[in-house]
């Protein structure tokens, strides 16, 4: 059965999330996030900081995470989406920090770039909540034009959301505290 998204409550444990945050904060080069293929900046559209967990470079610390997400994405796709993608895994995972003092957010956008601007297309997106919801306010994740609302439990630490990369989505402003998440993409042939 086709669905707009799959939401898995507490996909990762609180301990898993704390370990990811600790490892990412110590290993990754964190910088201001850009927008789109050309990596431009516009604080009205996006205010966040990111680092990249590379599948090969950070294998020692994160191979378990890549394997787990790859397997679950493959299962969700076979049961709910039926999207043509390369199931060889995602190459990198974006570690994202939204800071309340900066009104951290990302306005509505698609993760798929224009045809021809990239050798292959982003087909499936996943988001994992790393931060305990008691540590921040705001920062809700929103999918536009979906009949079903995202379940409230997606705010729980360790929850996972998977959806087709062509759906418009946003992270609403964080008003206090800090929200951290992981985002990754599975690529495939250009959308038709």
ABEGO torsion letter per residue (X at the ends): XBBABBBBBGABBAAAAAAAAAAAAAABBBBBBBBEAAGBBBAAABBBBBBBBBAAAAAAAAAAAAAAAAAAAAAAAAAAAGBBBBAAEBABBBBBBBBAAAGBBBBBBBABBBBGABABBBABBBBBBABBAAABBEGBBBBBGBABBBBAAAABBGBBBBBBAABBBBBBBBABEBBBBBBBBBBBBBBX
